[in-house]
């Protein structure tokens, strides 16, 4: 993804904080335990996940594991407060100075100023654990856990992962 695209995505996220989010599609789709996970996310992440969910449906996707993962793939970010500027730093450093990003995002205490960067880096793992605890299927948990990694084309779940990653990239 280009920095220009990520800038536009960041602006959408910033503006979404000032707009109402219609959570009804998520509430209607998710089971009560997974709804409570979804509801933990901030407005920007909920809005993003709803766009991913809607885009997948518009593409004709109806797999329940995929659609649940679409609504919950960023739930790991809900474990701390993450600002637009944290997300912007991640995008720029991962692209232009990956060694600096790895240093900034290394494990740290929750009270550290680096903690939001650590959470951004490991949110797929955190979110997958939360989803497993809430009773999500193994496929949904796998999709959440791996949504920022390069999928193996030989894996039978590859089409689902590609669909989630494509939706995430354009929304």
Contact map, one row per residue, 1 for C-alpha under 8 A:
111011000000000000000000000000000000000000000000000000000000000000000000000000000000000000000000000000000000000000000000000000000000000000000000000000000000000000000000100
111111000000000000000000000000000000000000000000000000000000000000000000000000000000000000000000000000000000000000000000000000000000000000000000000000000000000000000000000
111111100000000000000000000000000000000000000000000000000000000000000000000000000000000000110000000000000000000000000000000000000000000000000000000000000000000000000000000
011111110000000000000000000000000000000000000000000000000000000000000000000000000000000000000000000000000000000000000000000000000000000000000000000000000000000000000000000
111111111000000000000000000000000000000000000000000000000000000000000000000000000000000000000000000000000000000000000000000000000000000000000000000000000000000000000000000
111111111100000000000000000000000000000000000000000000000000000000000000000000000000000000100000000000000000000000000000000000000000000000000000000000000000000000000000000
001111111110000000000000000000000000000000000000000000000000000000000000000000000000000100000000000000000000000000000000000000000000000000000000000000000000000000000000000
000111111111000000000000000000000000000000000000000000000000000000000000000000000000000000000000000000000000000000000000000000000000000000000000000000000000000000000000000
000011111111100000000000000000000000000000000000000000000000000000000000000000000000000000000000000000000000000000000000000000000000000000000000000000000000000000000000001
000001111111110000000000000000000000000000000000000000000000000000000000000000000001001100000000000000000000000000000000000000000000000000000000000000000000000000000000000
000000111111111000000000000000000000000000000000000000000000000000000000000000000000000000000000000000000000000000000000000000000000000000000000000000000000000000000000000
000000011111111100000000000000000000000000000000000000000000000000000000000000000000000000000000000000000000000000000000000000000000000000000000000000000000000000000000000
000000001111111110000000000000000000000000011001000000000000000000000000000000000001000000000000000000000000000000000000000000000000000000000000000000000000000000000000000
000000000111111111000000000000000000000000010000000000000000000000000000000000000001000000000000000000000000000000000000000000000000000000000000000000000000000000000000000
000000000011111111100000000000000000000000000000000000000000000000000000000000000000000000000000000000000000000000000000000000000000000000000000000000000000000000000000000
000000000001111111111000000000000000000000110010000000000000000000000000000000000000000000000000000000000000000000000000000000000000000000000000000000000000000000000000000
000000000000111111110000000000000000000000110000000000000000000000000000000000000000000000000000000000000000000000000000000000000000000000000000000000000000000000000000000
000000000000011111110000000000000000000000000000000000000000000000000000000000000000000000000000000000000000000000000000000000000000000000000000000000000000000000000000000
000000000000001111111000000000000000000000000000000000000000000000000000000000000000000000000000000000000000000000000000000000000000000000000000000000000000000000000000000
000000000000000111111100000000000000000000000000000000000000000000000000000000000000000000000000000000000000000000000000000000000000000000000000000000000000000000000000000
000000000000000100111110000000000000000000100110000000000000000000000000000000000000000000000000000000000000000000000000000000000000000000000000000000000000000000000000000
000000000000000000011111100000000000000000000000000000000000000000000000000000000000000000000000000000000000000000000000000000000000000000000000000000000000000000000000000
000000000000000000001111111000000000000000000100010000000000000000000000000000000000000000000000000000000000000000000000000000000000000000000000000000000000000000000000000
000000000000000000000111111100000000000000000000000000000000000000000000000000000000000000000000000000000000000000000000000000000000000000000000000000000000000000000000000
000000000000000000000111111110000000000000000000010000000000000000000000000000000000000000000000000000000000000000000000000000000000000000000000000000000000000000000000000
000000000000000000000011111111000010010000000000010000000000000000000010000000000000000000000000000000000000000000000000000000000000000000000000000000000000000000000000000
000000000000000000000011111111100010000000000000000000000000000000000000000000000000000000000000000000000000000000000000000000000000000000000000000000000000000000000000000
000000000000000000000001111111000000000000000000000000000000000000000000000000000000000000000000000000000000000000000000000000000000000000000000000000000000000000000000000
000000000000000000000000111111100000000000000000000000000000000000010000000000000000000000000000000000000000000000000000000000000000000000000000000000000000000000000000000
000000000000000000000000011111111110000000000000000000000000000000010000000000000000000000000000000000000000000000000000000000000000000000000000000000000000000000000000000
000000000000000000000000001011111110000000000000000000000000000000000000000000000000000000000000000000000000000000000000000000000000000000000000000000000000000000000000000
000000000000000000000000000001111111000000000000000000000000000000000000000000000000000000000000000000000000000000000000000000000000000000000000000000000000000000000000000
000000000000000000000000000001111111100000000000000000000000000000000000000000000000000000000000000000000000000000000000000000000000011000000000000000000000000000000000000
000000000000000000000000000001111111110000000000000000000000000000000000000000000000000000000000000000000000000000000000000000000010011100000000000000000000000000000000000
000000000000000000000000011001111111111000000000000000000000000000000000000000000000000000000000000000000000000000000000000000000000000000000000000000000000000000000000000
000000000000000000000000000000011111111100000000000000000000000000000000000000000000000000000000000000000000000000000000000000000000000000000000000000000000000000000000000
000000000000000000000000000000001111111110000000000000000000000000000001001000000000000000000000000000000000000000000000000000000110010000000000000000000000000000000000000
000000000000000000000000010000000111111110000100000000000000000000000011001000000000000000000000000000000000000000000000000000000000000000000000000000000000000000000000000
000000000000000000000000000000000011111111000100000000000000000000000000000000000000000000000000000000000000000000000000000000000000000000000000000000000000000000000000000
000000000000000000000000000000000001111111000000000000000000000000000000001001000000000000000000000000000000000000000000000000000000000000000000000000000000000000000000000
000000000000000000000000000000000000111111101100000000000000000000000000011011000000000000000000000000000000000000000000000000000000000000000000000000000000000000000000000
000000000000000000000000000000000000001111111100000000000000000000000000000001000000000000000000000000000000000000000000000000000000000000000000000000000000000000000000000
000000000000000110001000000000000000000011111110000000000000000000000000000000000000000000000000000000000000000000000000000000000000000000000000000000000000000000000000000
000000000000110110000000000000000000000001111111000000000000000000000000000000000000000000000000000000000000000000000000000000000000000000000000000000000000000000000000000
000000000000100000000000000000000000000011111111100000000000000000000000010000000000000000000000000000000000000000000000000000000000000000000000000000000000000000000000000
000000000000000000001010000000000000011011111111110000000000000000000010000000000000000000000000000000000000000000000000000000000000000000000000000000000000000000000000000
000000000000000100001000000000000000000000111111111000000000000000000000000000000000000000000000000000000000000000000000000000000000000000000000000000000000000000000000000
000000000000100000000000000000000000000000011111111100000000000000000000000000000000000000000000000000000000000000000000000000000000000000000000000000000000000000000000001
000000000000000000000000000000000000000000001111111110000000000000000111110000000000000000000000000000000000000000000000000000000000000000000000000000000000000000000000000
000000000000000000000010110000000000000000000111111111000000000000000110000000000000000000000000000000000000000000000000000000000000000000000000000000000000000000000000000
000000000000000000000000000000000000000000000011111111100000000000000000000000000000000000000000000000000000000000000000000000000000000000000000000000000000000000000000001
000000000000000000000000000000000000000000000001111111110000000000000110000000000000000000000000000000000000000000000000000000000000000000000000000000000000000000010011001
000000000000000000000000000000000000000000000000111111111000000000100110000000000000000000000000000000000000000000000000000000000000000000000000000000000000000000000010000
000000000000000000000000000000000000000000000000011111111100000000000000000000000000000000000000000000000000000000000000000000000000000000000000000000000000000000000000000
000000000000000000000000000000000000000000000000001111111110000000000000000000000000000000000000000000000000000000000000000000000000000000000000000000000000000000000010000
000000000000000000000000000000000000000000000000000111111111110000100000000000000000000000000000000000000000000000000000000000000000000000000000000000000000000000110010000
000000000000000000000000000000000000000000000000000011111111110000000000000000000000000000000000000000000000000000000000000000000000000000000000000000000000000000000000000
000000000000000000000000000000000000000000000000000001111111100000000000000000000000000000000000000000000000000000000000000000000000000000000000000000000000000000000000000
000000000000000000000000000000000000000000000000000000111111100000000000000000000000000000000000000000000000000000000000000000000000000000000000000000000000000000000000000
000000000000000000000000000000000000000000000000000000011111110000000000000000000000000000000000000000000000000000000000000000000000000000000000000000000000000000000000000
000000000000000000000000000000000000000000000000000000011111111000100000000000000000000000000000000000000000000000000000000000000000000000000000000000000000000000000000000
000000000000000000000000000000000000000000000000000000011001111101100000000000000000000000000000000000000000000000000000000000000000000000000000000000000000000000000000000
000000000000000000000000000000000000000000000000000000000000111111100000000000000000000000000000000000000000000000000000000000000000000000000000000000000000000000000000000
000000000000000000000000000000000000000000000000000000000000011111110000000000000000000000000000000000000000000000000000000000000000000000000000000000000000000000000000000
000000000000000000000000000000000000000000000000000000000000001111111000000000000000000000000000000000000000000000000000000000000000000010110000000000000000000000000000000
000000000000000000000000000000000000000000000000000000000000011111111100000000000000000000000000000000000000000000000000000000000000000000010010000000000000000110010000000
000000000000000000000000000000000000000000000000000010010000111111111110000000000000000000000000000000000000000000000000000000000000000000000000000000000000000000000000000
000000000000000000000000000011000000000000000000000000000000000111111111000000000000000000000000000000000000000000000000000000000000000000010000000000000000000000000000000
000000000000000000000000000000000000000000000000000000000000000011111111100000000000000000000000000000000000000000000000000000000000000000011011000000000000000000010000000
000000000000000000000000000000000000000000000000110110000000000001111111100000000000000000000000000000000000000000000000000000000000000000000000000000000000000000010000000
000000000000000000000000010000000000010000000100110110000000000000111111110000000000000000000000000000000000000000000000000000000000000000000000000000000000000000000000000
000000000000000000000000000000000000110000000000100000000000000000011111111000000000000000000000000000000000000000000000000000100010000000000001000000000000000000000000000
000000000000000000000000000000000000000000000000100000000000000000001111111100000000000000000000000000000000000000000000000100110000000000000011101000000000000000000000000
000000000000000000000000000000000000000010001000100000000000000000000011111111000000000000000000000000000000000000000000001100100000000000000001000000000000000000000000000
000000000000000000000000000000000000110110000000000000000000000000000001111111100000000000000000000000000000000000000000001001100100000000000000000000000000000000000000000
000000000000000000000000000000000000000000000000000000000000000000000000111111100000000000000000000000000000000000000010011111110100000000000000000000000000000000000000000
000000000000000000000000000000000000000010000000000000000000000000000000011111111100000000000000000000000000000000000011001001100000000000000000000000000000000000000000000
000000000000000000000000000000000000000111000000000000000000000000000000011111111000000000000000000000000000000000000000000000000000000000000000000000000000000000000000000
000000000000000000000000000000000000000000000000000000000000000000000000001111111000000000000000000000000000000000000010000000000000000000000000000000000000000000000000000
000000000000000000000000000000000000000000000000000000000000000000000000000011111100000000000000000000000000000000010010000000000000000000000000000000000000000000000000000
000000000000000000000000000000000000000000000000000000000000000000000000000011111110000000000000000000000000000000010000000000000000000000000000000000000000000000000000000
000000000000000000000000000000000000000000000000000000000000000000000000000010011111011000000000000000000000000000010001000000000000000000000000000000000000000000000000000
000000000000000000000000000000000000000000000000000000000000000000000000000000001111111000000000000000000000000000000000000000000000000000000000000000000000000000000000000
000000000100110000000000000000000000000000000000000000000000000000000000000000000111111100000000000000000000000000000000000000000000000000000000000000000000000000000000000
000000000000000000000000000000000000000000000000000000000000000000000000000000000011111110000000000000000000000000000000000000000000000000000000000000000000000000000000000
000000000000000000000000000000000000000000000000000000000000000000000000000000000111111111000000000000000000000000011000000000000000000000000000000000000000000000000000000
000000000100000000000000000000000000000000000000000000000000000000000000000000000111111111100000000000000000000000000001000000000000000000000000000000000000000000000000000
000000100100000000000000000000000000000000000000000000000000000000000000000000000001111111110000000000000000000000000000000000000000000000000000000000000000000000000000000
000000000000000000000000000000000000000000000000000000000000000000000000000000000000111111111000000000000000000000000000000000000000000000000000000000000000000000000000000
000000000000000000000000000000000000000000000000000000000000000000000000000000000000011111111100000010000000000000001001000000000000000000000000000000000000000000000000000
001001000000000000000000000000000000000000000000000000000000000000000000000000000000001111111110000000000000000000000000000000000000000000000000000000000000000000000000000
001000000000000000000000000000000000000000000000000000000000000000000000000000000000000111111111100000000000000000000000000000000000000000000000000000000000000000000000000
000000000000000000000000000000000000000000000000000000000000000000000000000000000000000011111111110110000000000000000000000000000000000000000000000000000000000000000000000
000000000000000000000000000000000000000000000000000000000000000000000000000000000000000001111111111010000000000000000000000000000000000000000000000000000000000000000000000
000000000000000000000000000000000000000000000000000000000000000000000000000000000000000000111111110000000000000000000000000000000000000000000000000000000000000000000000000
000000000000000000000000000000000000000000000000000000000000000000000000000000000000000000011111110000000000000000000000000000000000000000000000000000000000000000000000000
000000000000000000000000000000000000000000000000000000000000000000000000000000000000000000011111111110000000000000000000000000000000000000000000000000000000000000000000000
000000000000000000000000000000000000000000000000000000000000000000000000000000000000000000001111111111000000000000000000000000000000000000000000000000000000000000000000000
000000000000000000000000000000000000000000000000000000000000000000000000000000000000000000000100111111100000000000000000000000000000000000000000000000000000000000000000000
000000000000000000000000000000000000000000000000000000000000000000000000000000000000000000001000111111110000000000000000000000000000000000000000000000000000000000000000000
000000000000000000000000000000000000000000000000000000000000000000000000000000000000000001001100111111111000000000000000000000000000000000000000000000000000000000000000000
000000000000000000000000000000000000000000000000000000000000000000000000000000000000000000000000011111111100000000000000000000000000000000000000000000000000000000000000000
000000000000000000000000000000000000000000000000000000000000000000000000000000000000000000000000001111111100000000000000000000000000000000000000000000000000000000000000000
000000000000000000000000000000000000000000000000000000000000000000000000000000000000000000000000000111111100000001001100000000000000000000000000000000000000000000000000000
000000000000000000000000000000000000000000000000000000000000000000000000000000000000000000000000000011111110000001101111100000000000000000000000000000000000000000000000000
000000000000000000000000000000000000000000000000000000000000000000000000000000000000000000000000000001111111000000000100000000000000000000000000000000000000000000000000000
000000000000000000000000000000000000000000000000000000000000000000000000000000000000000000000000000000001111100000100100000000000000000000000000000000000000000000000000000
000000000000000000000000000000000000000000000000000000000000000000000000000000000000000000000000000000000111110101100100000000000000000000000000000000000000000000000000000
000000000000000000000000000000000000000000000000000000000000000000000000000000000000000000000000000000000011111100100000000000000000000000000000000000000000000000000000000
000000000000000000000000000000000000000000000000000000000000000000000000000000000000000000000000000000000001111100100000000000000000000000000000000000000000000000000000000
000000000000000000000000000000000000000000000000000000000000000000000000000000000000000000000000000000000000111110100000000000000000000000000000000000000000000000000000000
000000000000000000000000000000000000000000000000000000000000000000000000000000000000000000000000000000000001111111100000000000000000000000000000000000000000000000000000000
000000000000000000000000000000000000000000000000000000000000000000000000000000000000000000000000000000000000001111110000000000000000000000000000000000000000000000000000000
000000000000000000000000000000000000000000000000000000000000000000000000000000000000000000000000000000011001000111111100000000000000000000000000000000000000000000000000000
000000000000000000000000000000000000000000000000000000000000000000000000000000000000000000000000000000001011111111111110000000000000000000000000000000000000000000000000000
000000000000000000000000000000000000000000000000000000000000000000000000000000011100010000000000000000000000000011111111000000000000000000000000000000000000000000000000000
000000000000000000000000000000000000000000000000000000000000000000000000000000000000010001000000000000011000000001111111100000000000000000000000000000000000000000000000000
000000000000000000000000000000000000000000000000000000000000000000000000000000000000000000000000000000011111000001111111110000000000000000000000000000000000000000000000000
000000000000000000000000000000000000000000000000000000000000000000000000000110110000000000000000000000001000000000111111111000000000000000000000000000000000000000000000000
000000000000000000000000000000000000000000000000000000000000000000000000000010000100001001000000000000001000000000011111111000000000000000000000000000000000000000000000000
000000000000000000000000000000000000000000000000000000000000000000000000000000000000000000000000000000001000000000001111111100000000000000000000000000000000000000000000000
000000000000000000000000000000000000000000000000000000000000000000000000000100000000000000000000000000000000000000000111111111000000000000000000000000000000000000000000000
000000000000000000000000000000000000000000000000000000000000000000000000011110000000000000000000000000000000000000000011111111100000000000000000000000000000000000000000000
000000000000000000000000000000000000000000000000000000000000000000000000110100000000000000000000000000000000000000000000111111110000000000000001111100000000000000000000000
000000000000000000000000000000000000000000000000000000000000000000000000000100000000000000000000000000000000000000000000011111111000000000000001110000000000000000000000000
000000000000000000000000000000000000000000000000000000000000000000000000001110000000000000000000000000000000000000000000011111111100000000000000100000000000000000000000000
000000000000000000000000000000000000000000000000000000000000000000000001111110000000000000000000000000000000000000000000001111111110000000000001100000000000000000000000000
000000000000000000000000000000000000000000000000000000000000000000000000100100000000000000000000000000000000000000000000000111111111000000001101100000000000000000000000000
000000000000000000000000000000000000000000000000000000000000000000000000000000000000000000000000000000000000000000000000000011111111100000001000000000000000000000000000000
000000000000000000000000000000000000100000000000000000000000000000000000001100000000000000000000000000000000000000000000000001111111110000000000000000000000000000000000000
000000000000000000000000000000000100100000000000000000000000000000000001000000000000000000000000000000000000000000000000000000111111111100011000000000000000000000000000000
000000000000000000000000000000000000000000000000000000000000000000000000000000000000000000000000000000000000000000000000000000011111111111001000000000000000000000000000000
000000000000000000000000000000000000000000000000000000000000000000000000000000000000000000000000000000000000000000000000000000001111111100000000000000000000000000000000000
000000000000000000000000000000001100100000000000000000000000000000000000000000000000000000000000000000000000000000000000000000000111111100000000000000000000000000000000000
000000000000000000000000000000001100000000000000000000000000000000000000000000000000000000000000000000000000000000000000000000000011111110000000000000000000000000000000000
000000000000000000000000000000000100000000000000000000000000000000000000000000000000000000000000000000000000000000000000000000000011111111011000000000000000000000000000000
000000000000000000000000000000000000000000000000000000000000000010000000000000000000000000000000000000000000000000000000000000000001001111111000000000000000000000000000000
000000000000000000000000000000000000000000000000000000000000000000000000000000000000000000000000000000000000000000000000000000000001000111111100000000000000000000000000000
000000000000000000000000000000000000000000000000000000000000000010000000000000000000000000000000000000000000000000000000000000000000000011111110000000000000100000000000000
000000000000000000000000000000000000000000000000000000000000000011011000000000000000000000000000000000000000000000000000000000000010000111111111000000000000000000000000000
000000000000000000000000000000000000000000000000000000000000000000001000000000000000000000000000000000000000000000000000000000011011000111111111100000000000000000000000000
000000000000000000000000000000000000000000000000000000000000000000000000000000000000000000000000000000000000000000000000000000010000000001111111110000000000000000000000000
000000000000000000000000000000000000000000000000000000000000000001001000100000000000000000000000000000000000000000000000000000000000000000111111111000000000000110010000000
000000000000000000000000000000000000000000000000000000000000000000001001110000000000000000000000000000000000000000000000000110110000000000011111111000000000000000000000000
000000000000000000000000000000000000000000000000000000000000000000000000100000000000000000000000000000000000000000000000000111110000000000001111111100000000000000000000000
000000000000000000000000000000000000000000000000000000000000000000000000000000000000000000000000000000000000000000000000000110000000000000000111111111100000000000000000000
000000000000000000000000000000000000000000000000000000000000000000000000100000000000000000000000000000000000000000000000000100000000000000000011111110000000000010011000000
000000000000000000000000000000000000000000000000000000000000000000000000000000000000000000000000000000000000000000000000000100000000000000000000111111000000000000001000000
000000000000000000000000000000000000000000000000000000000000000000000000000000000000000000000000000000000000000000000000000000000000000000000000011111100000000000000000000
000000000000000000000000000000000000000000000000000000000000000000000000000000000000000000000000000000000000000000000000000000000000000000000000010111110000000000000000000
000000000000000000000000000000000000000000000000000000000000000000000000000000000000000000000000000000000000000000000000000000000000000000000000010011111010010011000000000
000000000000000000000000000000000000000000000000000000000000000000000000000000000000000000000000000000000000000000000000000000000000000000000000000001111110010000000000000
000000000000000000000000000000000000000000000000000000000000000000000000000000000000000000000000000000000000000000000000000000000000000000000000000000111111010000000000000
000000000000000000000000000000000000000000000000000000000000000000000000000000000000000000000000000000000000000000000000000000000000000000000000000000011111010000000000000
000000000000000000000000000000000000000000000000000000000000000000000000000000000000000000000000000000000000000000000000000000000000000000000000000000111111110000000000000
000000000000000000000000000000000000000000000000000000000000000000000000000000000000000000000000000000000000000000000000000000000000000000000000000000001111111000000000000
000000000000000000000000000000000000000000000000000000000000000000000000000000000000000000000000000000000000000000000000000000000000000000100000000000000011111110000000000
000000000000000000000000000000000000000000000000000000000000000000000000000000000000000000000000000000000000000000000000000000000000000000000000000000111111111111000000000
000000000000000000000000000000000000000000000000000000000000000000000000000000000000000000000000000000000000000000000000000000000000000000000000000000000001111111100000000
000000000000000000000000000000000000000000000000000000000000000001000000000000000000000000000000000000000000000000000000000000000000000000000010000000000000111111110000000
000000000000000000000000000000000000000000000000000000000000000001000000000000000000000000000000000000000000000000000000000000000000000000000010001000100000111111111000000
000000000000000000000000000000000000000000000000000000000000000000000000000000000000000000000000000000000000000000000000000000000000000000000000000000100000011111111100000
000000000000000000000000000000000000000000000000000000010000000000000000000000000000000000000000000000000000000000000000000000000000000000000000000000000000001111111110000
000000000000000000000000000000000000000000000000000100010000000001001100000000000000000000000000000000000000000000000000000000000000000000000010001000000000000111111111000
000000000000000000000000000000000000000000000000000000000000000000000000000000000000000000000000000000000000000000000000000000000000000000000000001100000000000011111111100
000000000000000000000000000000000000000000000000000000000000000000000000000000000000000000000000000000000000000000000000000000000000000000000000000000000000000001111111110
000000000000000000000000000000000000000000000000000110110000000000000000000000000000000000000000000000000000000000000000000000000000000000000000000000000000000000111111111
000000000000000000000000000000000000000000000000000100000000000000000000000000000000000000000000000000000000000000000000000000000000000000000000000000000000000000011111111
100000000000000000000000000000000000000000000000000000000000000000000000000000000000000000000000000000000000000000000000000000000000000000000000000000000000000000001111111
000000000000000000000000000000000000000000000000000000000000000000000000000000000000000000000000000000000000000000000000000000000000000000000000000000000000000000000111111
000000001000000000000000000000000000000000000001001100000000000000000000000000000000000000000000000000000000000000000000000000000000000000000000000000000000000000000011111
